Each structure stands twice: as C-alpha cells, then as structure tokens.
Amino acid sequence: MNDFVIRPARPGDAPGAHHVCLKTGNYGQDGEPFYREDPDALGRIFVGPYLAYEPELALILEDEIGICGYALGAFDTAGFFARYEKEWRPDLCARFPAPTGDPAGWSRVQQVHDWYHHPDYYQPEPHADFPSHLHIDLLPRAQGRGFGRRMLEQVMDRLRHRGSPGAHLGVSVPNVTALGFYQRLGFRELVRVGSGADGCIYLGKSLQDPR
C-alpha cells in the first residue's frame, strides 16, 4: 500500500504538479493524449502561478512514486488575476504565439495557447462573499482515500484564519464525479457559464459556516 504524505509545496514541485495537471486535464481524466506536443500547456495556467504567488496556500500530495496531487488556493481572486495579468501572462504570450486559422480546427494545445492570449478572469457573484478560490487535482492512485477532502479543508482553514469569508471553484460540466465531491464538501452551485462540454459550473462555500 502506498504511503501518502500531505505537505506544503516547496521549490522544485512544479514539474511533478504539472504532470498531475496533465494527467487530469481531460475533464478530470487523462489529458496526456491531447497535449503530447506541449505537456505543460495546462500547468502553466492552473498550477505555476499558484506555486509562485500563493505558496502558503499550496499543498502537495506525494507517495513513494512521486507527486500525485495538489490543492491550491488564492486568497484574493481579483488581486491574483491582476498579478497574473501583469507578471505571468506576458511571458506566456511571448513564448507561445496565438494560434491562427479556424478555431474549430484547433488542437487542445492550440486552444490553451489561445487562453494565454485571451485569459478568462471570470469571478462568480457575489464577489464579496466568495473572494478566494481553490483548485485541486489528484491522480487516480490517490483518489477515493479522503486526501482530497483533507487537503481542501486544510487550505480552507488557512483562508479562514486569514479572514476570507468564502471561496469558490469551477468544475467542467462533464466532470460529474468532481461535482459530487464538492457538493459533499458543502459547496453550492452559484452559476453556470458556457454550454455543453465546454461549460463550467462555479460553486461557492462560506468559510464562516460551521462544518
């Protein structure tokens, strides 16, 4: 049986965490077949900035094989996006040109590279009630063992102690397993944006409510 450890993120974790992001990058399933030409495409958005800007809210799940999960948070979503826009995104745009041609024919990698140039800074209402946000991914070998709950609760505890009134997160419409997981943790639906497989459900949880 694997020996799992939840620990704070530390320098050098980015490659392993990027791999987790890749392997869960297809609506919670393995995204590697879709991102072979650029395996770090998703991680540059959904992992790297959190490790760089909010390390105190970043937890890593690790076993003897390596990093197999993470839970990430941002205390002030608006401030986080502002810093991403000013400090993180210019480098992405310089390194990865915007795709051209008909978007209907773009690969998954091209779609993500387009996100570098046209980021989504959406925040669900009411902003004041849910100013923080969360992000978590676990590899299959770490799922179903309670680690996701423990990691999210630890990050939420840190947000609560810093005075955040609430946090939100987004889940893709096809990822029904994740949706059920968040609902069992006490998150409630705030809004749905988009449609079909590209739609996103935003959920929020008050950090002032008793568990």
TORPA-4810 file (N, C-alpha, C, O; in nm, 3 decimals):
<nodes>
NODE_1_0.084_-0.120_0.000_0.000_0.000_0.000_0.087_0.124_0.000_0.187_0.132_0.072_M
NODE_2_0.049_0.221_-0.080_0.127_0.343_-0.090_0.123_0.421_0.040_0.021_0.427_0.108_N
NODE_3_0.236_0.481_0.074_0.244_0.572_0.188_0.232_0.714_0.135_0.324_0.766_0.071_D
NODE_4_0.119_0.777_0.163_0.092_0.911_0.113_0.125_1.014_0.220_0.104_0.992_0.339_F
NODE_5_0.177_1.128_0.175_0.210_1.238_0.265_0.153_1.367_0.206_0.174_1.397_0.089_V
NODE_6_0.081_1.442_0.289_0.039_1.577_0.252_0.141_1.674_0.311_0.168_1.670_0.431_I
NODE_7_0.196_1.758_0.228_0.299_1.850_0.275_0.285_1.985_0.205_0.219_1.994_0.101_R
NODE_8_0.346_2.089_0.262_0.346_2.219_0.194_0.423_2.210_0.063_0.518_2.133_0.051_P
NODE_9_0.383_2.289_-0.034_0.459_2.298_-0.159_0.596_2.359_-0.131_0.612_2.438_-0.039_A
NODE_10_0.693_2.319_-0.213_0.827_2.372_-0.198_0.889_2.389_-0.336_0.840_2.332_-0.433_R
NODE_11_0.997_2.466_-0.345_1.063_2.485_-0.474_1.100_2.349_-0.536_1.147_2.259_-0.467_P
NODE_12_1.078_2.338_-0.663_1.106_2.212_-0.732_0.985_2.124_-0.754_0.995_2.021_-0.819_G
NODE_13_0.869_2.165_-0.700_0.747_2.084_-0.715_0.678_2.103_-0.850_0.594_2.021_-0.888_D
NODE_14_0.712_2.210_-0.921_0.635_2.243_-1.041_0.630_2.129_-1.144_0.521_2.101_-1.194_A
NODE_15_0.740_2.063_-1.179_0.730_1.957_-1.280_0.634_1.845_-1.240_0.553_1.801_-1.322_P
NODE_16_0.641_1.800_-1.115_0.551_1.695_-1.071_0.407_1.740_-1.066_0.316_1.664_-1.102_G
NODE_17_0.384_1.863_-1.022_0.247_1.915_-1.017_0.193_1.938_-1.158_0.075_1.915_-1.183_A
NODE_18_0.277_1.983_-1.249_0.235_1.998_-1.388_0.191_1.864_-1.446_0.096_1.856_-1.523_H
NODE_19_0.261_1.758_-1.408_0.226_1.626_-1.458_0.088_1.583_-1.409_0.010_1.524_-1.484_H
NODE_20_0.059_1.613_-1.283_-0.075_1.583_-1.229_-0.180_1.660_-1.308_-0.286_1.606_-1.341_V
NODE_21_-0.152_1.787_-1.336_-0.246_1.869_-1.413_-0.269_1.807_-1.551_-0.382_1.804_-1.599_C
NODE_22_-0.163_1.759_-1.614_-0.175_1.694_-1.745_-0.260_1.568_-1.737_-0.349_1.547_-1.820_L
NODE_23_-0.233_1.485_-1.637_-0.299_1.354_-1.628_-0.443_1.364_-1.581_-0.516_1.265_-1.582_K
NODE_24_-0.486_1.484_-1.541_-0.627_1.507_-1.505_-0.689_1.612_-1.597_-0.796_1.665_-1.568_T
NODE_25_-0.621_1.643_-1.707_-0.657_1.758_-1.789_-0.763_1.735_-1.894_-0.790_1.824_-1.974_G
NODE_26_-0.824_1.618_-1.894_-0.933_1.591_-1.987_-1.062_1.574_-1.908_-1.116_1.464_-1.894_N
NODE_27_-1.112_1.688_-1.855_-1.234_1.687_-1.772_-1.221_1.589_-1.655_-1.315_1.517_-1.622_Y
NODE_28_-1.104_1.589_-1.593_-1.079_1.502_-1.481_-1.014_1.370_-1.519_-0.965_1.297_-1.433_G
NODE_29_-1.013_1.339_-1.647_-0.950_1.216_-1.695_-0.812_1.249_-1.755_-0.771_1.365_-1.758_Q
NODE_30_-0.744_1.147_-1.802_-0.608_1.161_-1.854_-0.605_1.251_-1.976_-0.666_1.220_-2.079_D
NODE_31_-0.533_1.362_-1.966_-0.523_1.454_-2.078_-0.398_1.435_-2.163_-0.380_1.506_-2.263_G
NODE_32_-0.312_1.342_-2.125_-0.185_1.329_-2.196_-0.200_1.307_-2.346_-0.124_1.366_-2.423_E
NODE_33_-0.294_1.224_-2.393_-0.306_1.203_-2.537_-0.337_1.331_-2.615_-0.310_1.338_-2.735_P
NODE_34_-0.393_1.431_-2.549_-0.434_1.554_-2.617_-0.326_1.662_-2.613_-0.335_1.761_-2.686_F
NODE_35_-0.224_1.645_-2.528_-0.126_1.751_-2.507_0.017_1.703_-2.528_0.110_1.757_-2.468_Y
NODE_36_0.036_1.602_-2.611_0.170_1.547_-2.630_0.267_1.651_-2.686_0.386_1.649_-2.653_R
NODE_37_0.218_1.743_-2.768_0.308_1.843_-2.828_0.350_1.950_-2.728_0.448_2.021_-2.752_E
NODE_38_0.278_1.963_-2.618_0.313_2.060_-2.515_0.252_2.014_-2.382_0.147_2.064_-2.342_D
NODE_39_0.315_1.919_-2.314_0.257_1.861_-2.192_0.235_1.959_-2.078_0.153_1.934_-1.990_P
NODE_40_0.307_2.071_-2.079_0.295_2.169_-1.971_0.194_2.280_-2.001_0.181_2.374_-1.924_D
NODE_41_0.124_2.268_-2.112_0.034_2.376_-2.155_-0.065_2.415_-2.046_-0.079_2.533_-2.015_A
NODE_42_-0.133_2.317_-1.987_-0.233_2.346_-1.884_-0.167_2.391_-1.754_-0.215_2.484_-1.688_L
NODE_43_-0.058_2.327_-1.718_0.007_2.358_-1.591_0.055_2.501_-1.580_0.063_2.556_-1.471_G
NODE_44_0.088_2.561_-1.694_0.135_2.700_-1.691_0.026_2.797_-1.646_0.056_2.906_-1.598_R
NODE_45_-0.098_2.757_-1.662_-0.210_2.840_-1.615_-0.258_2.797_-1.479_-0.276_2.879_-1.389_I
NODE_46_-0.281_2.666_-1.462_-0.357_2.617_-1.348_-0.272_2.569_-1.230_-0.326_2.532_-1.126_F
NODE_47_-0.139_2.570_-1.246_-0.050_2.528_-1.137_0.058_2.634_-1.110_0.070_2.683_-0.998_V
NODE_48_0.135_2.666_-1.212_0.252_2.752_-1.194_0.228_2.881_-1.119_0.303_2.912_-1.026_G
NODE_49_0.126_2.959_-1.156_0.106_3.087_-1.087_0.075_3.071_-0.938_0.111_3.156_-0.857_P
NODE_50_0.007_2.962_-0.902_-0.028_2.940_-0.761_0.096_2.905_-0.679_0.113_2.954_-0.568_Y
NODE_51_0.181_2.820_-0.736_0.305_2.786_-0.665_0.393_2.910_-0.650_0.462_2.925_-0.549_L
NODE_52_0.389_2.998_-0.749_0.474_3.117_-0.746_0.419_3.226_-0.655_0.495_3.289_-0.581_A
NODE_53_0.287_3.249_-0.660_0.229_3.365_-0.593_0.159_3.333_-0.462_0.144_3.422_-0.377_Y
NODE_54_0.115_3.209_-0.443_0.041_3.174_-0.321_0.096_3.045_-0.260_0.019_2.953_-0.233_E
NODE_55_0.227_3.035_-0.238_0.285_2.909_-0.189_0.232_2.867_-0.052_0.228_2.749_-0.020_P
NODE_56_0.191_2.967_0.028_0.140_2.933_0.161_0.002_2.867_0.155_-0.045_2.814_0.256_E
NODE_57_-0.062_2.870_0.039_-0.191_2.806_0.021_-0.181_2.686_-0.072_-0.283_2.638_-0.122_L
NODE_58_-0.060_2.637_-0.096_-0.038_2.526_-0.187_0.007_2.402_-0.110_0.108_2.404_-0.041_A
NODE_59_-0.071_2.295_-0.124_-0.038_2.167_-0.062_-0.010_2.063_-0.170_-0.072_2.064_-0.276_L
NODE_60_0.084_1.975_-0.140_0.123_1.870_-0.232_0.095_1.734_-0.168_0.122_1.714_-0.049_I
NODE_61_0.041_1.642_-0.246_0.023_1.504_-0.203_0.129_1.420_-0.274_0.143_1.426_-0.396_L
NODE_62_0.202_1.342_-0.197_0.316_1.268_-0.252_0.318_1.127_-0.193_0.284_1.106_-0.077_E
NODE_63_0.360_1.032_-0.275_0.386_0.896_-0.227_0.524_0.853_-0.274_0.600_0.936_-0.324_D
NODE_64_0.557_0.725_-0.260_0.692_0.682_-0.295_0.720_0.691_-0.446_0.835_0.690_-0.488_E
NODE_65_0.613_0.699_-0.526_0.630_0.712_-0.670_0.658_0.856_-0.708_0.733_0.883_-0.802_I
NODE_66_0.598_0.949_-0.635_0.618_1.090_-0.665_0.493_1.172_-0.633_0.403_1.124_-0.564_G
NODE_67_0.489_1.294_-0.683_0.376_1.383_-0.661_0.253_1.326_-0.730_0.257_1.291_-0.848_I
NODE_68_0.144_1.317_-0.655_0.022_1.256_-0.711_-0.101_1.342_-0.685_-0.213_1.296_-0.709_C
NODE_69_-0.082_1.464_-0.638_-0.196_1.552_-0.619_-0.153_1.686_-0.564_-0.041_1.703_-0.516_G
NODE_70_-0.245_1.781_-0.572_-0.220_1.913_-0.516_-0.353_1.978_-0.483_-0.456_1.945_-0.542_Y
NODE_71_-0.349_2.070_-0.388_-0.461_2.160_-0.359_-0.402_2.300_-0.354_-0.306_2.326_-0.281_A
NODE_72_-0.460_2.391_-0.431_-0.408_2.525_-0.447_-0.516_2.627_-0.415_-0.635_2.601_-0.431_L
NODE_73_-0.474_2.743_-0.370_-0.571_2.847_-0.338_-0.516_2.985_-0.367_-0.396_3.006_-0.376_G
NODE_74_-0.609_3.078_-0.381_-0.574_3.221_-0.393_-0.664_3.296_-0.296_-0.786_3.284_-0.300_A
NODE_75_-0.603_3.374_-0.209_-0.679_3.445_-0.107_-0.769_3.552_-0.166_-0.887_3.561_-0.131_F
NODE_76_-0.715_3.632_-0.256_-0.788_3.742_-0.319_-0.787_3.719_-0.470_-0.688_3.748_-0.537_D
NODE_77_-0.896_3.665_-0.523_-0.900_3.629_-0.664_-0.870_3.747_-0.755_-0.793_3.734_-0.850_T
NODE_78_-0.929_3.862_-0.726_-0.907_3.980_-0.810_-0.759_4.020_-0.809_-0.703_4.051_-0.914_A
NODE_79_-0.698_4.019_-0.693_-0.558_4.053_-0.683_-0.468_3.950_-0.752_-0.369_3.985_-0.815_G
NODE_80_-0.505_3.824_-0.738_-0.430_3.716_-0.803_-0.434_3.733_-0.955_-0.331_3.723_-1.021_F
NODE_81_-0.553_3.758_-1.010_-0.566_3.777_-1.154_-0.489_3.900_-1.201_-0.429_3.900_-1.308_F
NODE_82_-0.490_4.005_-1.120_-0.417_4.126_-1.158_-0.267_4.098_-1.165_-0.200_4.146_-1.257_A
NODE_83_-0.216_4.023_-1.072_-0.074_3.990_-1.074_-0.041_3.896_-1.190_0.062_3.911_-1.255_R
NODE_84_-0.129_3.799_-1.214_-0.112_3.709_-1.328_-0.105_3.789_-1.458_-0.018_3.765_-1.542_Y
NODE_85_-0.195_3.884_-1.473_-0.201_3.965_-1.595_-0.072_4.046_-1.613_-0.020_4.057_-1.723_E
NODE_86_-0.022_4.103_-1.504_0.093_4.192_-1.513_0.225_4.117_-1.520_0.316_4.157_-1.594_K
NODE_87_0.238_4.007_-1.444_0.368_3.944_-1.426_0.383_3.809_-1.496_0.494_3.772_-1.537_E
NODE_88_0.273_3.735_-1.511_0.283_3.597_-1.560_0.250_3.586_-1.709_0.322_3.522_-1.785_W
NODE_89_0.140_3.649_-1.748_0.090_3.630_-1.884_0.181_3.686_-1.992_0.190_3.626_-2.099_R
NODE_90_0.250_3.800_-1.972_0.335_3.850_-2.080_0.439_3.749_-2.127_0.466_3.740_-2.247_P
NODE_91_0.497_3.673_-2.035_0.596_3.573_-2.074_0.531_3.460_-2.155_0.589_3.413_-2.253_D
NODE_92_0.411_3.418_-2.114_0.342_3.314_-2.190_0.315_3.359_-2.333_0.338_3.285_-2.428_L
NODE_93_0.268_3.482_-2.346_0.236_3.533_-2.479_0.361_3.548_-2.566_0.356_3.527_-2.687_C
NODE_94_0.473_3.583_-2.502_0.597_3.598_-2.578_0.650_3.463_-2.624_0.706_3.452_-2.733_A
NODE_95_0.633_3.361_-2.544_0.687_3.229_-2.575_0.597_3.147_-2.666_0.645_3.062_-2.741_R
NODE_96_0.467_3.172_-2.660_0.372_3.088_-2.732_0.279_3.177_-2.814_0.186_3.236_-2.760_F
NODE_97_0.303_3.187_-2.945_0.221_3.274_-3.030_0.075_3.231_-3.029_0.044_3.113_-3.012_P
NODE_98_-0.012_3.325_-3.048_-0.155_3.295_-3.057_-0.181_3.211_-3.182_-0.126_3.240_-3.288_A
NODE_99_-0.264_3.107_-3.171_-0.294_3.026_-3.288_-0.374_3.105_-3.391_-0.445_3.201_-3.358_P
NODE_100_-0.361_3.064_-3.513_-0.432_3.130_-3.622_-0.521_3.029_-3.693_-0.518_2.909_-3.664_T
NODE_101_-0.601_3.079_-3.785_-0.689_2.990_-3.859_-0.822_2.971_-3.789_-0.856_3.042_-3.695_G
NODE_102_-0.898_2.874_-3.836_-1.032_2.846_-3.785_-1.024_2.779_-3.648_-0.969_2.669_-3.638_D
NODE_103_-1.077_2.842_-3.543_-1.072_2.779_-3.410_-1.135_2.641_-3.406_-1.098_2.559_-3.322_P
NODE_104_-1.229_2.614_-3.494_-1.293_2.482_-3.494_-1.193_2.371_-3.525_-1.217_2.255_-3.493_A
NODE_105_-1.081_2.407_-3.588_-0.982_2.308_-3.622_-0.863_2.305_-3.529_-0.768_2.231_-3.554_G
NODE_106_-0.865_2.385_-3.423_-0.752_2.389_-3.331_-0.742_2.261_-3.249_-0.842_2.198_-3.215_W
NODE_107_-0.618_2.224_-3.219_-0.594_2.116_-3.124_-0.618_2.166_-2.982_-0.636_2.286_-2.960_S
NODE_108_-0.618_2.074_-2.887_-0.632_2.116_-2.747_-0.518_2.210_-2.707_-0.540_2.308_-2.636_R
NODE_109_-0.398_2.181_-2.752_-0.284_2.268_-2.719_-0.305_2.407_-2.775_-0.278_2.506_-2.706_V
NODE_110_-0.352_2.416_-2.898_-0.377_2.548_-2.957_-0.485_2.622_-2.879_-0.476_2.744_-2.861_Q
NODE_111_-0.586_2.551_-2.834_-0.691_2.615_-2.755_-0.633_2.674_-2.627_-0.669_2.786_-2.589_Q
NODE_112_-0.544_2.601_-2.560_-0.484_2.651_-2.437_-0.391_2.769_-2.466_-0.389_2.866_-2.392_V
NODE_113_-0.315_2.759_-2.573_-0.229_2.873_-2.610_-0.313_2.997_-2.638_-0.269_3.109_-2.611_H
NODE_114_-0.432_2.978_-2.692_-0.521_3.092_-2.712_-0.565_3.151_-2.578_-0.582_3.272_-2.566_D
NODE_115_-0.581_3.064_-2.477_-0.616_3.115_-2.344_-0.504_3.205_-2.290_-0.532_3.301_-2.218_W
NODE_116_-0.379_3.175_-2.324_-0.270_3.261_-2.281_-0.293_3.404_-2.328_-0.267_3.500_-2.256_Y
NODE_117_-0.343_3.417_-2.450_-0.361_3.549_-2.511_-0.498_3.610_-2.479_-0.515_3.731_-2.486_H
NODE_118_-0.593_3.526_-2.445_-0.728_3.573_-2.414_-0.775_3.505_-2.285_-0.860_3.416_-2.289_H
NODE_119_-0.719_3.546_-2.171_-0.749_3.478_-2.044_-0.892_3.500_-1.998_-0.957_3.598_-2.032_P
NODE_120_-0.937_3.405_-1.919_-1.071_3.412_-1.860_-1.056_3.451_-1.713_-1.010_3.371_-1.632_D
NODE_121_-1.093_3.572_-1.680_-1.083_3.620_-1.543_-1.220_3.625_-1.475_-1.244_3.708_-1.388_Y
NODE_122_-1.306_3.538_-1.516_-1.443_3.538_-1.461_-1.441_3.509_-1.311_-1.367_3.423_-1.263_Y
NODE_123_-1.524_3.582_-1.240_-1.544_3.559_-1.097_-1.694_3.554_-1.069_-1.766_3.648_-1.106_Q
NODE_124_-1.743_3.450_-1.006_-1.886_3.440_-0.980_-1.931_3.540_-0.874_-1.856_3.574_-0.783_P
NODE_125_-2.052_3.585_-0.888_-2.113_3.673_-0.789_-2.170_3.589_-0.673_-2.202_3.471_-0.692_E
NODE_126_-2.183_3.648_-0.556_-2.133_3.781_-0.518_-1.984_3.776_-0.482_-1.943_3.696_-0.398_P
NODE_127_-1.906_3.863_-0.544_-1.761_3.863_-0.525_-1.723_3.875_-0.378_-1.631_3.808_-0.331_H
NODE_128_-1.794_3.962_-0.307_-1.756_3.990_-0.168_-1.776_3.868_-0.078_-1.708_3.856_0.025_A
NODE_129_-1.867_3.780_-0.115_-1.893_3.661_-0.032_-1.795_3.548_-0.059_-1.769_3.465_0.028_D
NODE_130_-1.741_3.544_-0.182_-1.653_3.434_-0.221_-1.527_3.488_-0.291_-1.502_3.457_-0.407_F
NODE_131_-1.448_3.570_-0.220_-1.335_3.636_-0.286_-1.216_3.542_-0.313_-1.133_3.572_-0.398_P
NODE_132_-1.209_3.433_-0.242_-1.099_3.339_-0.260_-1.140_3.229_-0.358_-1.258_3.208_-0.383_S
NODE_133_-1.040_3.160_-0.415_-1.075_3.046_-0.497_-0.977_2.931_-0.477_-0.866_2.949_-0.425_H
NODE_134_-1.020_2.812_-0.519_-0.948_2.688_-0.492_-0.933_2.607_-0.620_-1.008_2.624_-0.716_L
NODE_135_-0.835_2.519_-0.618_-0.812_2.430_-0.732_-0.746_2.303_-0.679_-0.650_2.311_-0.603_H
NODE_136_-0.797_2.185_-0.718_-0.742_2.059_-0.670_-0.746_1.955_-0.779_-0.841_1.949_-0.858_I
NODE_137_-0.643_1.871_-0.783_-0.639_1.757_-0.874_-0.563_1.644_-0.807_-0.462_1.667_-0.740_D
NODE_138_-0.613_1.521_-0.825_-0.545_1.402_-0.772_-0.536_1.298_-0.881_-0.630_1.280_-0.959_L
NODE_139_-0.424_1.229_-0.888_-0.411_1.117_-0.979_-0.499_1.001_-0.931_-0.531_0.994_-0.812_L
NODE_140_-0.538_0.911_-1.020_-0.627_0.801_-0.982_-0.579_0.720_-0.861_-0.660_0.678_-0.779_P
NODE_141_-0.448_0.698_-0.849_-0.400_0.615_-0.738_-0.422_0.680_-0.603_-0.416_0.613_-0.499_R
NODE_142_-0.447_0.812_-0.603_-0.468_0.883_-0.477_-0.614_0.915_-0.451_-0.648_0.970_-0.346_A
NODE_143_-0.701_0.881_-0.544_-0.842_0.915_-0.531_-0.917_0.813_-0.444_-0.877_0.698_-0.432_Q
NODE_144_-1.026_0.860_-0.386_-1.111_0.772_-0.307_-1.055_0.734_-0.172_-1.102_0.638_-0.110_G
NODE_145_-0.957_0.807_-0.124_-0.892_0.777_0.003_-0.910_0.887_0.106_-0.858_0.878_0.218_R
NODE_146_-0.982_0.991_0.070_-1.006_1.101_0.162_-0.903_1.212_0.159_-0.915_1.309_0.233_G
NODE_147_-0.802_1.198_0.073_-0.697_1.300_0.070_-0.749_1.432_0.013_-0.712_1.539_0.060_F
NODE_148_-0.835_1.424_-0.089_-0.888_1.546_-0.147_-0.963_1.630_-0.044_-0.943_1.751_-0.037_G
NODE_149_-1.047_1.566_0.034_-1.120_1.636_0.140_-1.023_1.698_0.241_-1.037_1.814_0.277_R
NODE_150_-0.927_1.619_0.286_-0.833_1.669_0.386_-0.754_1.788_0.335_-0.733_1.886_0.407_R
NODE_151_-0.710_1.780_0.210_-0.630_1.889_0.155_-0.711_2.016_0.137_-0.666_2.125_0.171_M
NODE_152_-0.832_2.001_0.082_-0.916_2.120_0.065_-0.951_2.181_0.200_-0.951_2.304_0.214_L
NODE_153_-0.981_2.099_0.298_-1.017_2.152_0.429_-0.898_2.226_0.491_-0.917_2.328_0.557_E
NODE_154_-0.778_2.175_0.470_-0.660_2.245_0.523_-0.641_2.381_0.455_-0.610_2.480_0.522_Q
NODE_155_-0.659_2.385_0.323_-0.644_2.513_0.253_-0.754_2.609_0.297_-0.728_2.727_0.319_V
NODE_156_-0.877_2.559_0.310_-0.987_2.644_0.355_-0.964_2.694_0.496_-0.999_2.808_0.528_M
NODE_157_-0.906_2.612_0.582_-0.873_2.657_0.717_-0.775_2.774_0.712_-0.788_2.871_0.788_D
NODE_158_-0.678_2.765_0.623_-0.580_2.874_0.612_-0.647_3.001_0.561_-0.616_3.110_0.607_R
NODE_159_-0.737_2.985_0.466_-0.810_3.102_0.417_-0.898_3.161_0.527_-0.905_3.283_0.542_L
NODE_160_-0.963_3.077_0.603_-1.050_3.122_0.712_-0.968_3.200_0.816_-1.011_3.306_0.863_R
NODE_161_-0.853_3.147_0.851_-0.770_3.212_0.952_-0.716_3.346_0.903_-0.684_3.434_0.983_H
NODE_162_-0.706_3.362_0.773_-0.661_3.490_0.717_-0.777_3.587_0.698_-0.756_3.701_0.657_R
NODE_163_-0.899_3.542_0.727_-1.014_3.631_0.724_-1.100_3.625_0.600_-1.187_3.710_0.583_G
NODE_164_-1.079_3.526_0.515_-1.164_3.516_0.395_-1.304_3.470_0.435_-1.319_3.376_0.512_S
NODE_165_-1.407_3.537_0.382_-1.544_3.495_0.414_-1.592_3.376_0.334_-1.689_3.310_0.374_P
NODE_166_-1.527_3.346_0.221_-1.575_3.236_0.140_-1.486_3.212_0.020_-1.406_3.297_-0.019_G
NODE_167_-1.501_3.094_-0.040_-1.420_3.056_-0.155_-1.507_2.994_-0.262_-1.613_2.938_-0.235_A
NODE_168_-1.461_3.005_-0.385_-1.531_2.944_-0.497_-1.433_2.859_-0.578_-1.312_2.868_-0.560_H
NODE_169_-1.488_2.776_-0.665_-1.409_2.697_-0.757_-1.496_2.665_-0.877_-1.618_2.679_-0.873_L
NODE_170_-1.432_2.622_-0.983_-1.504_2.587_-1.105_-1.483_2.442_-1.139_-1.375_2.387_-1.116_G
NODE_171_-1.585_2.379_-1.195_-1.574_2.240_-1.239_-1.639_2.228_-1.376_-1.747_2.282_-1.399_V
NODE_172_-1.574_2.158_-1.466_-1.629_2.142_-1.601_-1.756_2.057_-1.594_-1.766_1.965_-1.513_S
NODE_173_-1.851_2.090_-1.678_-1.981_2.021_-1.677_-1.966_1.869_-1.690_-2.037_1.796_-1.621_V
NODE_174_-1.875_1.819_-1.776_-1.865_1.672_-1.788_-1.808_1.603_-1.664_-1.822_1.481_-1.651_P
NODE_175_-1.744_1.677_-1.575_-1.676_1.615_-1.461_-1.775_1.597_-1.345_-1.765_1.665_-1.242_N
NODE_176_-1.868_1.504_-1.363_-1.974_1.485_-1.264_-1.919_1.428_-1.133_-1.975_1.453_-1.027_V
NODE_177_-1.810_1.352_-1.141_-1.750_1.297_-1.018_-1.701_1.409_-0.929_-1.726_1.409_-0.808_T
NODE_178_-1.631_1.505_-0.987_-1.581_1.618_-0.909_-1.695_1.702_-0.854_-1.689_1.749_-0.741_A
NODE_179_-1.799_1.721_-0.934_-1.913_1.799_-0.888_-1.974_1.738_-0.762_-2.002_1.810_-0.666_L
NODE_180_-1.993_1.609_-0.763_-2.047_1.542_-0.645_-1.956_1.554_-0.525_-2.003_1.571_-0.412_G
NODE_181_-1.826_1.545_-0.547_-1.728_1.559_-0.440_-1.739_1.696_-0.373_-1.742_1.706_-0.251_F
NODE_182_-1.745_1.801_-0.454_-1.753_1.935_-0.398_-1.885_1.958_-0.325_-1.887_2.023_-0.221_Y
NODE_183_-1.993_1.905_-0.378_-2.122_1.920_-0.312_-2.122_1.851_-0.176_-2.181_1.902_-0.081_Q
NODE_184_-2.057_1.738_-0.167_-2.049_1.669_-0.037_-1.965_1.746_0.063_-1.979_1.729_0.184_R
NODE_185_-1.875_1.831_0.012_-1.794_1.915_0.099_-1.867_2.043_0.141_-1.813_2.122_0.219_L
NODE_186_-1.987_2.062_0.091_-2.066_2.178_0.131_-2.067_2.292_0.033_-2.119_2.399_0.064_G
NODE_187_-2.009_2.272_-0.085_-2.015_2.375_-0.188_-2.152_2.373_-0.254_-2.211_2.266_-0.274_F
NODE_188_-2.203_2.491_-0.287_-2.332_2.501_-0.356_-2.314_2.574_-0.489_-2.226_2.659_-0.503_R
NODE_189_-2.397_2.540_-0.583_-2.384_2.600_-0.716_-2.417_2.748_-0.712_-2.518_2.789_-0.653_E
NODE_190_-2.331_2.827_-0.775_-2.353_2.971_-0.786_-2.403_3.009_-0.924_-2.498_3.086_-0.937_L
NODE_191_-2.339_2.955_-1.028_-2.376_2.993_-1.164_-2.314_2.893_-1.262_-2.213_2.829_-1.232_V
NODE_192_-2.376_2.882_-1.378_-2.319_2.804_-1.488_-2.290_2.899_-1.603_-2.371_2.985_-1.637_R
NODE_193_-2.172_2.881_-1.664_-2.136_2.962_-1.780_-2.097_2.869_-1.893_-2.047_2.759_-1.870_V
NODE_194_-2.118_2.914_-2.015_-2.088_2.831_-2.129_-2.195_2.725_-2.149_-2.297_2.724_-2.081_G
NODE_195_-2.169_2.635_-2.244_-2.266_2.531_-2.275_-2.194_2.404_-2.317_-2.079_2.407_-2.361_S
NODE_196_-2.265_2.293_-2.303_-2.210_2.165_-2.344_-2.087_2.126_-2.266_-2.072_2.161_-2.148_G
NODE_197_-1.997_2.053_-2.333_-1.876_2.006_-2.267_-1.784_2.120_-2.226_-1.700_2.103_-2.138_A
NODE_198_-1.799_2.235_-2.290_-1.714_2.349_-2.258_-1.771_2.433_-2.143_-1.708_2.531_-2.102_D
NODE_199_-1.887_2.397_-2.093_-1.948_2.472_-1.984_-1.876_2.452_-1.852_-1.808_2.351_-1.831_G
NODE_200_-1.892_2.548_-1.764_-1.828_2.543_-1.633_-1.931_2.575_-1.525_-2.010_2.669_-1.539_C
NODE_201_-1.929_2.498_-1.419_-2.015_2.521_-1.304_-1.930_2.582_-1.193_-1.831_2.522_-1.151_I
NODE_202_-1.969_2.699_-1.146_-1.899_2.762_-1.034_-1.976_2.735_-0.906_-2.097_2.754_-0.898_Y
NODE_203_-1.902_2.690_-0.806_-1.959_2.660_-0.676_-1.892_2.742_-0.569_-1.775_2.778_-0.582_L
NODE_204_-1.964_2.772_-0.462_-1.908_2.851_-0.355_-1.937_2.790_-0.219_-2.032_2.714_-0.203_G
NODE_205_-1.853_2.825_-0.123_-1.872_2.777_0.014_-1.834_2.888_0.110_-1.725_2.946_0.101_K
NODE_206_-1.923_2.917_0.203_-1.890_3.012_0.308_-1.787_2.951_0.402_-1.800_2.836_0.443_S
NODE_207_-1.686_3.028_0.436_-1.584_2.981_0.530_-1.616_3.023_0.673_-1.539_2.998_0.765_L
NODE_208_-1.730_3.089_0.689_-1.772_3.129_0.823_-1.874_3.033_0.881_-1.905_3.038_1.000_Q
NODE_209_-1.928_2.944_0.797_-2.027_2.848_0.844_-1.961_2.737_0.922_-1.850_2.695_0.887_D
NODE_210_-2.025_2.687_1.027_-1.971_2.568_1.095_-1.979_2.449_1.003_-2.069_2.440_0.920_P
NODE_211_-1.885_2.359_1.017_-1.883_2.240_0.931_-1.993_2.144_0.974_-2.008_2.037_0.914_R
</nodes>
